[in-house]
Amino acid sequence: MYSRPTQPPASRHRCRRLSEPGPAQHLALAGILILAAVLVAPAPALWGPKSPEPTPAAADVIREAALPPAPVIAKSARIGKAEAMPRPEQLATIVARRYSVAQDAAFDVVRAAFREGQRYGLDPMLILAVIAVESRFNPDAESEQGAMGLMQVVPRFHPEKIAALGMSSVLLPEANIALGTRILRDAIRRGGSDVAAGLQLYNGAVTDETQAYANRVLTERKRIEGALPRPRAGA
């Protein structure tokens, strides 16, 4: 009996060949994968995270650092506005305008009032108020009773003080303020450190119960102080 050699079915062999990927399929699959990778990957320039922006505070610091430094103004420079002047110059401007005194003369008087006030522990504006009431800032003022100068001191009543200060003339503004301030300091001490009582003693009006002289001086002091420019808010 003759038997045929066994061979695999042609259809099964062909199906196996068709299911295996060929070179063309490999290339197509690789292309698809590359395209997908390009589309999915974020573009750094377009979709990537932006670099953090500086906060407003940091931006201000950077901007201010780039600005040129502000000019330095010397403290000794005199500025036109009274509010920018040192305190003695403010008072000198007020005295010059209020009492019709030359600016330089007013500054010399104010400077002397500050110096003597510091020496004897008195408010310079109180000294200026006494000068305003006594002589209206006239250094040559003299009374019939012998009172002389800005603070209207009577030399015959204070020879020891005049000798101690080595004064050649009580009419010199700085010497007169030095003598008058010392007399005023002593009067306030005798009045029990009460300014009003001391002013009455300085004027020789101890028995005046109304304290008219003290009230005039203290009122004038308030006027001088009220003419000073007010400090700016937050300054």
VOGU-3710 file (C-alpha; in Angstrom, 3 decimals, decimal comma):
1> mysrptqppa> 0,000/0,000/0,000  1,485/3,363/-1,070  1,482/6,238/1,419  2,011/9,950/0,539  4,572/11,957/2,376  2,971/14,168/4,990  3,337/17,987/4,430  1,886/20,806/6,434  -1,143/22,418/4,974  -0,282/25,275/2,646
11> srhrcrrlse> -2,886/27,528/4,169  -1,354/27,227/7,693  2,126/27,958/6,339  0,918/31,008/4,462  -0,979/32,336/7,498  2,148/32,057/9,632  4,197/34,066/7,113  1,556/36,738/6,766  1,350/37,250/10,571  5,131/37,881/10,943
21> pgpaqhlala> 6,083/41,620/10,624  8,299/42,532/7,755  10,860/45,334/7,329  8,266/47,779/6,021  6,072/47,246/9,069  9,045/47,794/11,372  9,833/51,120/9,667  6,209/52,251/9,829  5,957/51,368/13,515  9,202/53,199/14,287
31> gililaavlv> 7,933/56,289/12,471  4,688/56,235/14,437  6,577/55,965/17,733  8,911/58,862/16,828  5,980/61,079/15,797  4,113/60,242/19,009  7,177/61,058/21,083  7,564/64,430/19,356  3,883/65,313/19,847  3,724/64,203/23,469
41> apapalwgpk> 7,004/65,740/24,684  6,488/69,386/25,887  8,394/72,049/24,025  10,694/73,812/26,519  10,295/77,208/24,879  6,507/77,131/24,579  5,066/74,852/27,233  7,884/74,494/29,726  7,633/76,095/33,180  8,504/79,758/33,167
51> speptpaaad> 11,321/81,040/35,298  9,929/82,545/38,491  9,360/86,301/38,275  10,793/88,458/41,039  8,372/89,437/43,722  7,350/93,118/43,856  9,685/93,675/46,782  12,630/92,142/44,950  11,783/94,093/41,801  11,748/97,323/43,782
61> vireaalppa> 15,141/96,509/45,279  16,588/95,817/41,842  15,068/98,996/40,422  16,288/101,143/43,311  19,755/99,659/43,124  19,968/100,778/39,509  19,101/104,388/40,394  21,937/106,890/40,924  22,645/107,752/44,581  20,853/110,791/46,006
71> pviaksarig> 23,000/113,902/46,389  24,336/114,537/49,881  23,464/117,933/51,367  25,818/119,296/53,958  24,232/119,956/57,331  25,802/123,390/57,487  24,136/124,496/54,243  21,377/127,042/54,730  18,159/126,172/52,986  15,561/128,722/52,002
81> kaeamprpeq> 12,617/127,020/53,700  12,441/127,599/57,436  11,212/124,051/58,116  14,491/122,627/56,796  16,698/124,918/58,925  18,245/124,043/62,262  16,254/125,341/65,211  18,395/128,477/65,942  18,022/129,600/62,347  14,277/129,018/62,470
91> lativarrys> 14,032/131,271/65,516  16,330/133,861/63,925  14,026/134,054/60,898  10,984/134,464/63,167  12,696/137,158/65,254  13,853/139,047/62,164  10,352/139,129/60,672  8,339/139,649/63,855  10,473/142,383/65,412  11,920/143,997/62,254
101> vaqdaafdvv> 15,494/142,979/63,024  18,232/142,314/60,469  18,667/138,589/59,833  22,340/138,515/60,868  21,685/140,496/64,059  18,724/138,249/64,891  20,862/135,150/64,410  23,568/136,519/66,730  20,985/137,193/69,436  19,370/133,756/69,047
111> raafregqry> 22,734/132,022/69,099  23,674/133,868/72,299  20,313/132,918/73,854  20,953/129,258/73,045  24,481/129,379/74,436  23,534/131,109/77,688  20,381/129,037/78,054  22,463/125,878/77,890  24,966/127,301/80,370  22,355/128,257/82,949
121> gldpmlilav> 19,725/125,620/82,242  17,061/127,970/80,846  14,812/127,674/77,812  16,263/129,840/74,992  12,753/130,852/73,946  12,102/132,169/77,449  15,235/134,335/77,148  14,070/135,585/73,734  10,636/136,335/75,162  12,210/138,453/77,921
131> iavesrfnpd> 14,231/140,334/75,301  11,089/140,893/73,235  9,166/142,333/76,187  12,068/144,365/77,612  13,588/145,956/74,513  11,892/144,635/71,357  15,384/143,424/70,343  16,892/146,927/70,431  20,461/146,522/71,783  20,768/150,253/72,496
141> aeseqgamgl> 17,579/150,559/74,562  17,937/152,480/77,842  15,337/153,406/80,417  15,116/156,355/82,821  15,790/153,974/85,700  19,139/152,983/84,200  18,109/149,654/82,595  20,282/148,977/79,554  20,509/146,737/76,548  18,503/143,838/75,183
151> mqvvprfhpe> 17,508/142,416/78,577  17,352/145,819/80,316  19,738/145,054/83,132  20,631/147,749/85,662  24,434/147,757/86,084  24,473/149,390/89,538  22,503/146,468/90,961  24,881/143,780/89,682  28,499/144,975/89,946  29,761/141,597/91,172
161> kiaalgmssv> 28,191/139,718/88,269  29,580/142,238/85,789  33,058/141,841/87,282  32,790/138,046/87,270  31,869/138,041/83,605  34,665/140,520/82,747  32,294/142,766/80,804  33,565/145,963/79,221  30,087/147,202/78,294  26,611/145,930/79,157
171> llpeanialg> 25,293/147,275/75,846  27,132/144,654/73,813  24,410/142,155/72,785  26,239/138,956/73,737  27,492/140,405/77,037  24,048/141,778/77,872  22,414/138,392/77,219  25,048/136,615/79,322  24,451/139,003/82,245  20,657/139,077/81,873
181> trilrdairr> 20,384/135,271/81,666  22,426/134,865/84,840  20,239/137,386/86,647  17,108/135,617/85,390  18,420/132,238/86,539  19,108/133,579/90,017  15,655/135,189/90,164  13,949/131,898/89,259  15,953/130,141/91,976  14,874/132,740/94,524
191> ggsdvaaglq> 11,300/132,222/93,388  11,437/128,564/94,330  12,137/127,386/90,750  8,781/128,866/89,740  9,222/130,578/86,368  6,389/133,072/86,866  7,645/134,055/90,326  11,180/134,352/88,987  10,017/136,636/86,172  8,277/138,878/88,671
201> lyngavtdet> 11,510/139,105/90,687  13,489/139,867/87,543  11,147/142,774/86,793  11,129/143,987/90,381  7,362/143,530/90,642  7,157/140,984/93,438  4,087/142,607/95,013  2,042/142,454/91,789  -0,456/139,699/92,513  -1,707/139,735/88,914
211> qayanrvlte> 1,773/138,764/87,707  1,269/140,992/84,692  4,939/140,959/83,678  5,242/137,188/83,900  2,069/136,775/81,868  3,406/139,100/79,157  6,671/137,170/78,896  5,034/133,757/78,878  2,469/134,895/76,301  5,275/136,205/74,093
221> rkriegalpr> 7,074/132,908/74,450  3,968/131,075/73,235  3,754/133,404/70,229  7,356/132,725/69,288  6,879/129,005/69,716  3,621/129,111/67,736  5,416/130,750/64,807  7,743/127,770/64,443  6,912/125,444/61,524  5,141/122,279/62,559
231> praga> 6,986/119,004/61,916  5,612/116,955/59,021  3,517/113,919/59,791  5,686/110,795/60,034  8,877/112,719/60,218
//
